[in-house]
Amino acid sequence: MNPASGLRTAWVAGVGMHPYQRPGDTPYTELGVTAIREALADAGMSWGRVQTAYTGTATTSMALSRLMYRHLGATGIPMMQIENASASGSTAFRQAYLDVAAGVHDVAIAVGVDKPLHVSFPAHAAGLTDLLGTRVAPVTHFALLASRYMHETGVTAEQVAQVAVKNSRNAVSNPHAQRRKARSLEDVLTPPYISGSLTRLQCCPISEGAAAAIIVSDNAIRELGLDRDRAVRIRSSALRSETFYGTENFDVALTATTTREALTSAGLRISEVDLIELHDAFTIEELLYLEAMGACEPGRAAAALAAGEFDIGGRVAVNTSGGLLSMGHPIGPTGIGQIVELTTQLRDEAGARQHPGARIGLAHMVGVGAVCAVHVLAKD
């Protein structure tokens, strides 16, 4: 129990994934059930022990949970679908965590699953029009931010592209990653340009896949005989939406506020964090968000990257999974996939991509709209 918050301690007891991949003919039920069964096996429990389920999904279908979970057994548990754009999986994880921490249930599962079948934005349905219309796609938004960042800091396009070089190197030893090939700077800078200075390999691939995390209480660990040594504690969870920022970059401002809230709740400083899995759908995002989190001084992220500070074995390992750029970004699963990576690292089970001495991990996702989710995990 955390006396300050009134919440019980909650733990990640099992994680699983279906590898992220290019969209194909694999049914979403197979994607999801594969991840769930792996998480159950990892925790050492049966589906019948799960008391509630939250499913993060954004681009597949309404009411998909029932068809997926029935393959595991119709146990009558409450199930809810969560859509929060790119933060859908992160939000499902938060809801499962709060369910256990509040004492409503002792065992909850958060699952992310998606196939890119129905991708849409709400402006048209809301009857909203503006001068831009559909001319500014997300990639152009971030290409403009990259241009502004380079103008203000003197950072070059080559330095921004090094984010993709690092993350591709990390993904080589991640069996769940979609892009598992190390890329040189020359590779990353090779056209086509998608928008501005952002080339294809500086943009995350279109993906499908699934990820699952089982969250349990201390009671469940005792009663089910789970392995406490492999349980990873959820230190905090924060979720915020944007407010008015004037001319400031709202993604950056929202990231700064949400990260600060999560760290304060966890009783930690950013300097104590060993691992960061962050939203890097485009290379520039990693630099912007690391500065917003306080992981380095403003305008210094590219220099810190070049110095190896964000490498595996560096000061703080960033996107050891390969990030969205190389692991992939199937939307619904992405935030839970980050939890899978942090849990694996904090258990010291990441093999060739293991960051030595990892004790504290932070997961960060933003979603169009905008929302931001940040979770802090720790190995006690």
C-alpha positions as CSV (number, residue, x, y, z in Angstrom):
1,M,0.0,0.0,0.0
2,N,1.2,3.5,-0.8
3,P,0.0,5.6,2.1
4,A,0.2,8.8,0.2
5,S,-2.0,7.7,-2.6
6,G,-4.2,5.2,-0.9
7,L,-3.3,2.7,-3.7
8,R,-2.0,-0.8,-3.3
9,T,1.3,-1.9,-4.8
10,A,0.8,-3.4,-8.2
11,W,3.2,-5.6,-10.2
12,V,3.8,-6.7,-13.7
13,A,3.9,-10.5,-13.4
14,G,3.9,-11.6,-17.0
15,V,4.4,-10.1,-20.4
16,G,4.0,-11.4,-24.0
17,M,4.0,-10.3,-27.6
18,H,3.2,-11.3,-31.1
19,P,6.1,-9.9,-33.1
20,Y,5.3,-6.7,-35.0
21,Q,5.1,-7.2,-38.7
22,R,4.0,-5.7,-42.0
23,P,0.2,-5.9,-42.3
24,G,-0.9,-9.2,-43.8
25,D,-3.4,-12.0,-43.5
26,T,-2.9,-12.9,-39.9
27,P,-6.2,-12.6,-38.0
28,Y,-6.2,-10.1,-35.2
29,T,-7.4,-12.9,-32.9
30,E,-4.3,-14.8,-33.6
31,L,-2.1,-11.8,-32.9
32,G,-3.8,-11.1,-29.6
33,V,-4.1,-14.7,-28.3
34,T,-0.4,-15.3,-29.1
35,A,0.6,-12.4,-26.9
36,I,-1.9,-13.3,-24.1
37,R,-0.8,-17.0,-24.0
38,E,2.9,-15.9,-23.8
39,A,2.1,-13.5,-21.0
40,L,0.2,-16.2,-19.1
41,A,3.0,-18.6,-19.5
42,D,5.5,-16.0,-18.4
43,A,3.5,-15.3,-15.3
44,G,2.9,-19.0,-14.6
45,M,-0.9,-18.8,-14.4
46,S,-4.0,-19.8,-16.3
47,W,-6.5,-17.7,-18.1
48,G,-9.1,-18.6,-15.5
49,R,-7.2,-16.6,-12.9
50,V,-7.6,-13.3,-14.9
51,Q,-10.4,-11.2,-13.3
52,T,-10.6,-8.3,-15.8
53,A,-9.3,-7.4,-19.2
54,Y,-8.6,-4.0,-20.9
55,T,-7.8,-4.0,-24.7
56,G,-6.1,-1.1,-26.3
57,T,-7.0,-0.9,-30.0
58,A,-7.4,2.0,-32.5
59,T,-7.6,0.8,-36.1
60,T,-9.3,-2.6,-36.2
61,S,-12.9,-3.0,-35.2
62,M,-15.4,-2.3,-32.4
63,A,-16.3,-5.2,-30.1
64,L,-13.1,-7.1,-31.0
65,S,-12.4,-8.2,-27.4
66,R,-15.2,-10.8,-27.2
67,L,-14.0,-12.7,-30.3
68,M,-10.4,-12.7,-29.1
69,Y,-10.9,-13.6,-25.5
70,R,-13.3,-16.4,-26.2
71,H,-10.5,-18.5,-27.7
72,L,-9.1,-18.6,-24.1
73,G,-12.3,-19.4,-22.4
74,A,-15.6,-17.6,-21.8
75,T,-15.1,-16.9,-18.1
76,G,-17.5,-13.9,-17.8
77,I,-15.0,-11.4,-16.8
78,P,-15.5,-7.7,-17.5
79,M,-13.8,-6.6,-20.7
80,M,-13.3,-3.1,-22.0
81,Q,-11.9,-1.6,-25.2
82,I,-9.7,1.5,-24.9
83,E,-9.1,3.9,-27.8
84,N,-6.7,6.8,-27.2
85,A,-4.9,7.1,-30.5
86,S,-1.2,6.0,-30.2
87,A,-1.6,6.0,-26.4
88,S,-4.4,3.3,-26.6
89,G,-2.2,0.5,-25.2
90,S,-0.6,2.8,-22.6
91,T,-4.1,3.8,-21.5
92,A,-5.3,0.2,-21.3
93,F,-2.2,-0.6,-19.1
94,R,-3.0,2.4,-16.9
95,Q,-6.6,1.2,-16.4
96,A,-5.5,-2.3,-15.6
97,Y,-3.0,-0.9,-13.1
98,L,-5.5,1.3,-11.4
99,D,-8.0,-1.6,-11.2
100,V,-5.5,-3.6,-9.2
101,A,-4.0,-0.7,-7.2
102,A,-7.5,0.4,-6.1
103,G,-8.3,-3.1,-4.9
104,V,-11.1,-3.8,-7.3
105,H,-9.4,-6.9,-8.7
106,D,-6.2,-8.8,-7.9
107,V,-5.4,-9.9,-11.5
108,A,-5.9,-7.7,-14.6
109,I,-4.6,-8.0,-18.1
110,A,-3.8,-5.2,-20.5
111,V,-3.7,-6.3,-24.1
112,G,-2.9,-4.2,-27.2
113,V,-3.9,-5.5,-30.6
114,D,-4.3,-3.8,-34.0
115,K,-4.4,-4.3,-37.7
116,P,-4.5,-1.1,-39.8
117,L,-8.0,-1.6,-41.3
118,H,-9.8,1.6,-40.3
119,V,-7.6,4.6,-39.8
120,S,-9.5,7.9,-39.5
121,F,-9.4,11.2,-37.7
122,P,-12.3,12.9,-36.0
123,A,-12.3,16.4,-37.6
124,H,-14.5,15.3,-40.6
125,A,-17.1,13.6,-38.3
126,A,-17.1,16.7,-36.1
127,G,-17.9,18.9,-39.1
128,L,-14.7,20.9,-38.6
129,T,-12.8,22.6,-41.5
130,D,-9.8,24.8,-41.5
131,L,-7.4,26.5,-43.9
132,L,-5.1,23.4,-43.9
133,G,-7.7,20.8,-44.5
134,T,-5.9,17.5,-45.0
135,R,-2.7,19.0,-46.3
136,V,-0.6,18.6,-43.1
137,A,-0.1,14.9,-42.3
138,P,1.6,13.9,-39.1
139,V,4.9,13.4,-41.0
140,T,4.7,17.0,-42.2
141,H,4.0,18.2,-38.7
142,F,7.1,16.6,-37.4
143,A,9.2,17.6,-40.5
144,L,8.3,21.2,-39.7
145,L,9.3,20.7,-36.1
146,A,12.6,19.2,-37.3
147,S,13.2,22.2,-39.5
148,R,12.5,24.6,-36.6
149,Y,14.6,22.6,-34.2
150,M,17.6,22.6,-36.6
151,H,17.2,26.3,-37.2
152,E,17.1,27.1,-33.5
153,T,19.9,24.8,-32.3
154,G,22.3,24.4,-35.2
155,V,21.8,20.7,-35.2
156,T,22.1,19.1,-38.7
157,A,19.9,16.7,-40.6
158,E,22.6,14.1,-40.2
159,Q,22.6,14.4,-36.4
160,V,18.8,14.0,-36.3
161,A,19.1,10.9,-38.5
162,Q,21.5,9.3,-36.0
163,V,18.4,8.5,-33.9
164,A,17.3,6.0,-36.5
165,V,20.9,4.6,-36.7
166,K,20.9,3.9,-32.9
167,N,17.5,2.5,-32.8
168,S,18.0,0.2,-35.7
169,R,21.1,-1.2,-34.0
170,N,19.1,-1.9,-30.8
171,A,16.4,-3.7,-32.8
172,V,18.8,-6.3,-34.3
173,S,18.6,-8.5,-31.2
174,N,14.9,-7.9,-30.5
175,P,12.9,-10.9,-31.8
176,H,9.7,-8.9,-31.7
177,A,10.9,-6.0,-33.9
178,Q,9.6,-5.4,-37.4
179,R,12.8,-3.8,-38.7
180,R,15.7,-6.0,-37.5
181,K,18.5,-4.7,-39.7
182,A,21.2,-2.3,-38.5
183,R,21.3,0.8,-40.7
184,S,24.2,3.1,-41.4
185,L,23.8,6.9,-41.5
186,E,24.1,6.6,-45.3
187,D,21.2,4.1,-45.3
188,V,19.1,6.3,-43.2
189,L,19.7,9.4,-45.3
190,T,19.0,7.7,-48.6
191,P,15.9,9.1,-50.3
192,P,13.0,9.0,-50.8
193,Y,12.2,12.0,-48.6
194,I,8.7,11.6,-47.1
195,S,8.5,15.2,-45.9
196,G,11.1,17.9,-45.4
197,S,14.4,16.3,-44.3
198,L,12.7,13.1,-43.0
199,T,13.5,10.1,-45.1
200,R,11.7,6.8,-45.1
201,L,13.9,5.2,-42.4
202,Q,13.3,8.3,-40.2
203,C,9.6,7.4,-40.1
204,C,8.1,4.4,-38.3
205,P,6.7,1.6,-40.5
206,I,3.1,0.7,-40.8
207,S,2.6,-2.4,-38.5
208,E,0.3,-4.9,-37.0
209,G,0.9,-7.0,-33.9
210,A,0.0,-7.5,-30.2
211,A,1.4,-7.1,-26.7
212,A,0.1,-8.2,-23.3
213,A,0.9,-7.5,-19.7
214,I,-0.5,-9.1,-16.6
215,I,-0.8,-6.8,-13.5
216,V,-1.3,-8.4,-10.1
217,S,-1.5,-7.4,-6.4
218,D,0.6,-8.8,-3.5
219,N,-2.4,-10.9,-2.6
220,A,-2.3,-12.6,-6.1
221,I,1.4,-13.2,-5.8
222,R,0.9,-15.0,-2.5
223,E,-2.2,-16.9,-3.4
224,L,-1.2,-18.0,-6.9
225,G,2.4,-18.8,-5.9
226,L,3.9,-16.4,-8.5
227,D,7.6,-15.7,-8.7
228,R,8.1,-12.4,-6.8
229,D,11.7,-12.2,-7.9
230,R,10.5,-11.7,-11.5
231,A,7.7,-9.3,-10.7
232,V,8.3,-5.6,-11.7
233,R,6.7,-2.9,-9.6
234,I,4.6,-0.2,-11.2
235,R,5.9,2.9,-9.4
236,S,3.5,5.4,-11.0
237,S,1.2,6.1,-13.9
238,A,0.3,9.5,-15.4
239,L,-2.1,10.5,-18.2
240,R,-2.8,14.0,-19.3
241,S,-4.3,15.9,-22.2
242,E,-3.2,19.1,-23.8
243,T,-4.1,22.6,-22.6
244,F,-3.3,25.9,-24.3
245,Y,0.4,26.4,-25.0
246,G,0.5,29.4,-27.4
247,T,3.3,29.0,-29.9
248,E,5.0,26.3,-27.8
249,N,5.2,22.8,-29.3
250,F,2.2,21.1,-27.5
251,D,3.7,17.5,-27.8
252,V,6.9,18.7,-26.0
253,A,5.0,20.8,-23.4
254,L,2.6,17.9,-22.7
255,T,5.5,15.4,-22.4
256,A,7.3,17.7,-19.9
257,T,4.2,18.0,-17.7
258,T,3.2,14.3,-17.8
259,T,6.7,13.1,-17.2
260,R,7.1,15.4,-14.2
261,E,3.8,14.2,-12.7
262,A,4.9,10.5,-13.1
263,L,8.3,11.0,-11.6
264,T,6.9,13.1,-8.7
265,S,4.4,10.4,-8.0
266,A,7.1,7.8,-8.1
267,G,9.4,9.8,-5.8
268,L,12.1,9.9,-8.4
269,R,14.3,12.3,-10.4
270,I,14.9,11.8,-14.2
271,S,18.6,11.3,-13.3
272,E,17.6,8.1,-11.5
273,V,16.0,6.5,-14.6
274,D,18.1,3.9,-16.3
275,L,15.8,3.1,-19.3
276,I,13.5,5.2,-21.4
277,E,11.1,3.8,-24.0
278,L,9.6,6.8,-25.8
279,H,7.4,7.7,-28.7
280,D,9.8,8.1,-31.7
281,A,7.4,7.7,-34.7
282,F,9.8,10.2,-36.3
283,T,13.5,10.7,-35.5
284,I,13.1,14.3,-34.3
285,E,10.6,13.2,-31.6
286,E,13.3,11.4,-29.6
287,L,15.5,14.5,-29.4
288,L,12.6,16.8,-28.5
289,Y,11.1,14.5,-25.9
290,L,14.4,13.7,-24.1
291,E,15.0,17.4,-23.7
292,A,11.4,17.9,-22.5
293,M,11.8,15.1,-19.9
294,G,15.0,16.7,-18.6
295,A,17.2,13.8,-19.7
296,C,19.6,16.5,-21.1
297,E,19.7,20.3,-21.4
298,P,17.6,22.0,-24.1
299,G,19.3,21.8,-27.5
300,R,21.8,19.2,-26.3
301,A,20.1,15.9,-27.2
302,A,21.9,15.4,-30.5
303,A,25.3,16.0,-28.8
304,A,24.4,13.6,-26.0
305,L,23.3,11.0,-28.6
306,A,26.6,11.4,-30.5
307,A,28.5,10.9,-27.2
308,G,26.8,7.6,-26.6
309,E,24.9,8.8,-23.6
310,F,21.6,7.2,-24.9
311,D,23.2,3.9,-26.0
312,I,22.8,0.6,-24.3
313,G,25.5,0.8,-21.7
314,G,25.3,4.6,-21.7
315,R,24.1,7.1,-19.1
316,V,20.4,6.2,-19.8
317,A,19.5,3.7,-22.5
318,V,16.8,5.0,-24.8
319,N,14.6,2.7,-26.9
320,T,16.5,-0.5,-26.3
321,S,13.7,-2.2,-28.1
322,G,14.4,-0.3,-31.3
323,G,11.6,2.2,-30.6
324,L,8.7,2.8,-32.9
325,L,11.2,3.4,-35.7
326,S,12.5,-0.1,-35.8
327,M,10.4,-2.2,-33.4
328,G,7.3,-0.8,-35.2
329,H,4.1,1.1,-34.4
330,P,0.9,-1.0,-34.6
331,I,-0.9,1.7,-32.6
332,G,-2.9,-0.3,-30.0
333,P,-0.1,-2.6,-28.9
334,T,2.7,0.0,-28.9
335,G,2.5,1.3,-25.4
336,I,2.2,-2.2,-23.9
337,G,5.1,-3.3,-26.1
338,Q,7.1,-0.7,-24.2
339,I,6.1,-2.2,-20.9
340,V,7.2,-5.6,-22.3
341,E,10.6,-4.2,-23.1
342,L,11.1,-2.4,-19.8
343,T,10.0,-5.5,-17.8
344,T,12.4,-7.7,-19.8
345,Q,15.2,-5.2,-19.2
346,L,14.5,-4.8,-15.5
347,R,14.5,-8.6,-15.0
348,D,17.9,-8.7,-16.7
349,E,16.5,-11.0,-19.4
350,A,17.1,-8.9,-22.5
351,G,20.2,-10.8,-23.8
352,A,22.4,-9.0,-26.3
353,R,20.5,-5.7,-25.8
354,Q,20.5,-5.8,-22.0
355,H,21.4,-2.4,-20.4
356,P,23.6,-3.2,-17.4
357,G,22.4,-2.5,-13.9
358,A,18.9,-1.4,-15.0
359,R,16.6,-0.7,-12.0
360,I,14.2,2.1,-13.1
361,G,12.4,2.3,-16.5
362,L,10.1,5.0,-17.9
363,A,7.6,4.4,-20.8
364,H,6.2,7.4,-22.7
365,M,3.6,7.6,-25.5
366,V,1.8,10.6,-27.0
367,G,-1.5,10.3,-29.0
368,V,-2.9,12.6,-31.5
369,G,-5.4,15.0,-30.0
370,A,-3.2,15.3,-27.9
371,V,-2.8,13.0,-24.9
372,C,0.4,11.7,-23.2
373,A,0.9,8.7,-21.0
374,V,4.0,8.0,-18.8
375,H,4.6,5.0,-16.6
376,V,7.5,4.3,-14.3
377,L,8.5,0.7,-13.5
378,A,11.1,-0.5,-11.0
379,K,12.9,-3.7,-10.0
380,D,12.8,-3.8,-6.2
